[in-house]
Amino acid sequence: MQIMTGVDEKKREARAVREMFAGIAPAYDFLNHLLSLNIDKRWRKRVCKRLRDIIQDPKAIILDVACGTGDLAIQIKKSGQARVIGADFCRPMLKIAERKNQHIKYVEADALTLPFEDEFFDAVTIAFGLRNFSDWERGLCEAYRVTKPSGRLVVLEFSTPVLPGFQQLFNFYFRRILPSIGGLISGAKFAYEYLPRSVANFPNQEKLAEMMRKVGFKQVEYENLTGGIAAIHVARK
């Protein structure tokens, strides 16, 4: 009975997150770039550099999980010749992604139960989506399942600042400034109050690396970005 209660709670959490993102979808791209001062664009380009050899292979297939409005999937497509598929469980986000680039196939799918065959993709990416999963480890397991042997997983996610004094400044911006601006423009302040909470609850760089190893990935490494505000984790199957 306790197990069922836990499952139901995770389903409710997932539904709430999906509805939240559906509500802010029209303002999502504008606010992402505004609130990050466009730094998020540079971070996505760093992801592409970590996958340069795969991206340049016209036979390769890359899956961008929790693709949202498609920014990373589009950047990957622009950077090379690989085939790119984006997956997300929020239909309004996918509609925006489809309008932005019609050369990418987008699939409405839950990251915890991906509708793809085992060992199908040469690489899997997740940008600013993993922390929103109702079960991080299960999401990583799914990524592992659909990745080919010797394939790569790249996760771009908010993380724990490492520069002295920077964490306090970052937390002040995230908890005080960002929700006010985000709420004013999107009309959904709760969504931008959720963001700092989700980041605070997410594992730091070392813990996420250990979680990736636990589900089976090897050669796990990470690169801090902008003083550790975000980090790129790279792993091989």
C-alpha positions as CSV (number, residue, x, y, z in Angstrom):
1,M,0.0,0.0,0.0
2,Q,2.9,2.4,0.8
3,I,4.4,1.6,-2.6
4,M,1.3,2.5,-4.4
5,T,1.0,5.7,-2.4
6,G,4.6,6.6,-3.5
7,V,3.8,5.8,-7.1
8,D,0.7,8.0,-7.0
9,E,2.6,10.8,-5.5
10,K,5.2,10.7,-8.2
11,K,2.5,10.7,-10.8
12,R,0.9,13.8,-9.2
13,E,4.3,15.5,-9.1
14,A,4.9,14.8,-12.8
15,R,1.4,16.0,-13.8
16,A,2.0,19.2,-11.8
17,V,5.3,19.9,-13.5
18,R,3.9,19.2,-17.0
19,E,1.0,21.6,-16.3
20,M,3.4,24.2,-15.0
21,F,5.6,24.1,-18.1
22,A,2.5,24.2,-20.4
23,G,1.4,27.4,-18.7
24,I,4.7,29.2,-19.2
25,A,5.5,27.8,-22.6
26,P,4.7,31.1,-24.6
27,A,7.2,33.1,-22.5
28,Y,9.7,30.3,-21.8
29,D,12.4,31.1,-24.4
30,F,12.3,34.8,-23.8
31,L,12.7,34.4,-20.1
32,N,15.4,31.8,-20.4
33,H,17.6,34.1,-22.4
34,L,16.7,37.2,-20.4
35,L,17.2,35.7,-16.9
36,S,20.5,34.0,-17.9
37,L,21.8,37.1,-19.7
38,N,22.1,34.7,-22.8
39,I,24.7,32.6,-21.0
40,D,22.5,29.6,-21.5
41,K,23.2,29.8,-25.3
42,R,27.0,29.4,-24.6
43,W,26.3,26.5,-22.3
44,R,24.5,24.6,-25.0
45,K,27.3,25.2,-27.5
46,R,29.6,23.6,-24.9
47,V,27.4,20.5,-24.9
48,C,27.8,20.3,-28.7
49,K,31.6,20.6,-28.4
50,R,31.5,17.6,-26.1
51,L,29.7,15.6,-28.7
52,R,31.5,17.0,-31.8
53,D,32.6,13.7,-33.2
54,I,29.1,12.1,-33.0
55,I,27.3,15.3,-34.2
56,Q,29.5,15.3,-37.4
57,D,28.6,11.7,-38.2
58,P,25.7,11.6,-40.7
59,K,24.9,8.0,-39.6
60,A,24.6,9.0,-35.9
61,I,21.3,9.5,-34.1
62,I,21.0,11.7,-31.1
63,L,18.1,11.9,-28.6
64,D,17.5,15.1,-26.7
65,V,15.4,14.2,-23.7
66,A,13.2,16.8,-22.0
67,C,13.9,18.9,-25.0
68,G,11.3,21.6,-24.1
69,T,11.1,24.2,-26.8
70,G,14.0,22.6,-28.7
71,D,16.9,24.9,-28.1
72,L,19.5,22.2,-27.5
73,A,18.2,19.9,-30.2
74,I,18.3,22.8,-32.7
75,Q,21.8,23.7,-31.7
76,I,22.9,20.1,-32.2
77,K,21.3,20.0,-35.6
78,K,23.0,23.2,-36.6
79,S,26.4,21.9,-35.5
80,G,26.6,18.8,-37.6
81,Q,25.1,16.1,-39.7
82,A,23.7,13.7,-37.2
83,R,20.0,12.9,-37.1
84,V,18.3,14.5,-34.0
85,I,15.2,13.5,-32.2
86,G,13.6,15.6,-29.4
87,A,11.4,14.1,-26.7
88,D,9.3,15.9,-24.1
89,F,6.1,15.2,-22.1
90,C,4.7,18.7,-22.5
91,R,2.8,19.2,-25.8
92,P,2.7,23.0,-25.7
93,M,6.5,23.1,-25.4
94,L,6.9,20.7,-28.4
95,K,4.5,22.8,-30.6
96,I,6.9,25.7,-30.1
97,A,9.9,23.5,-30.8
98,E,8.3,22.3,-34.0
99,R,7.6,25.8,-35.2
100,K,11.3,26.8,-34.6
101,N,12.8,23.9,-36.6
102,Q,10.8,21.5,-38.7
103,H,13.8,19.3,-39.7
104,I,13.9,17.7,-36.2
105,K,11.5,14.9,-35.2
106,Y,9.8,15.6,-31.9
107,V,8.1,13.0,-29.9
108,E,5.7,13.5,-27.0
109,A,7.1,11.1,-24.4
110,D,7.8,10.6,-20.7
111,A,11.5,10.6,-19.9
112,L,10.9,7.7,-17.4
113,T,9.4,5.5,-20.0
114,L,10.9,6.4,-23.4
115,P,9.2,4.8,-26.4
116,F,12.5,3.7,-28.1
117,E,14.3,0.4,-28.5
118,D,17.2,-0.6,-26.4
119,E,20.6,0.7,-27.5
120,F,19.2,2.8,-30.3
121,F,21.0,6.2,-29.9
122,D,24.6,7.1,-30.3
123,A,24.2,9.9,-27.8
124,V,21.5,11.1,-25.4
125,T,21.4,14.7,-24.0
126,I,19.4,16.2,-21.2
127,A,19.6,20.0,-20.7
128,F,17.9,21.6,-17.7
129,G,15.4,18.7,-17.5
130,L,16.8,16.0,-15.3
131,R,16.1,17.9,-12.0
132,N,12.4,18.1,-13.1
133,F,12.0,14.3,-13.3
134,S,10.0,12.7,-10.5
135,D,12.7,10.0,-10.3
136,W,16.2,11.1,-11.3
137,E,17.7,7.6,-11.1
138,R,15.0,6.0,-13.2
139,G,15.4,8.8,-15.8
140,L,19.2,8.0,-16.0
141,C,18.4,4.3,-16.3
142,E,16.2,5.0,-19.3
143,A,18.9,7.1,-20.9
144,Y,21.3,4.2,-20.3
145,R,18.9,1.7,-21.8
146,V,18.4,3.6,-25.1
147,T,22.1,4.5,-25.5
148,K,24.3,2.3,-27.7
149,P,27.3,0.5,-26.2
150,S,30.2,3.1,-26.3
151,G,27.6,5.8,-26.7
152,R,27.5,8.9,-24.6
153,L,25.2,10.7,-22.2
154,V,25.6,14.4,-21.7
155,V,23.7,16.2,-19.0
156,L,23.6,20.0,-18.7
157,E,22.0,21.1,-15.5
158,F,22.1,23.8,-12.8
159,S,24.5,22.8,-10.1
160,T,26.3,24.1,-7.0
161,P,28.5,27.2,-7.4
162,V,32.1,26.5,-6.4
163,L,33.6,30.0,-6.2
164,P,33.9,31.5,-2.7
165,G,31.0,33.9,-2.0
166,F,29.5,33.3,-5.3
167,Q,26.9,30.8,-4.0
168,Q,25.4,33.5,-1.7
169,L,25.1,35.9,-4.7
170,F,23.6,33.2,-6.9
171,N,21.1,32.2,-4.3
172,F,20.0,35.8,-3.7
173,Y,19.4,36.2,-7.5
174,F,17.7,32.8,-7.8
175,R,15.4,33.2,-4.8
176,R,14.6,36.9,-4.8
177,I,15.2,38.5,-8.2
178,L,14.4,35.7,-10.7
179,P,10.9,34.8,-9.3
180,S,9.8,38.4,-9.4
181,I,10.9,39.1,-13.0
182,G,9.8,35.7,-14.2
183,G,6.4,36.0,-12.5
184,L,5.9,39.6,-13.9
185,I,6.5,38.6,-17.5
186,S,5.0,35.1,-17.5
187,G,2.1,35.7,-15.1
188,A,3.1,32.6,-13.3
189,K,5.4,33.5,-10.4
190,F,4.9,30.1,-8.8
191,A,6.8,28.5,-11.8
192,Y,9.8,30.7,-11.1
193,E,9.6,30.0,-7.4
194,Y,9.7,26.3,-8.3
195,L,13.0,26.8,-10.2
196,P,15.2,27.7,-7.2
197,R,13.6,25.0,-5.1
198,S,14.2,22.4,-7.7
199,V,17.9,23.4,-8.0
200,A,18.4,23.4,-4.3
201,N,17.0,19.9,-4.0
202,F,19.1,18.6,-6.9
203,P,22.3,16.6,-6.3
204,N,25.6,18.5,-6.5
205,Q,28.3,17.7,-9.2
206,E,29.9,14.8,-7.3
207,K,26.6,13.2,-6.2
208,L,25.2,13.4,-9.8
209,A,28.3,11.8,-11.1
210,E,28.0,9.0,-8.6
211,M,24.3,8.5,-9.5
212,M,25.4,8.1,-13.2
213,R,27.9,5.5,-12.2
214,K,25.4,3.7,-10.1
215,V,23.1,3.1,-13.1
216,G,26.0,1.7,-15.2
217,F,27.7,4.6,-17.0
218,K,31.5,4.7,-17.1
219,Q,34.2,7.3,-17.5
220,V,31.9,9.9,-15.8
221,E,33.4,13.4,-15.7
222,Y,32.0,16.9,-15.3
223,E,32.9,20.4,-16.2
224,N,31.7,23.4,-14.2
225,L,30.3,26.3,-16.1
226,T,30.3,30.0,-14.9
227,G,31.7,29.2,-11.5
228,G,29.5,26.1,-11.0
229,I,26.1,27.7,-11.6
230,A,25.7,24.9,-14.1
231,A,27.7,21.8,-15.0
232,I,28.1,19.5,-17.9
233,H,28.3,15.8,-17.0
234,V,29.6,13.4,-19.7
235,A,29.5,9.6,-19.4
236,R,29.9,6.6,-21.6
237,K,28.0,3.4,-21.7
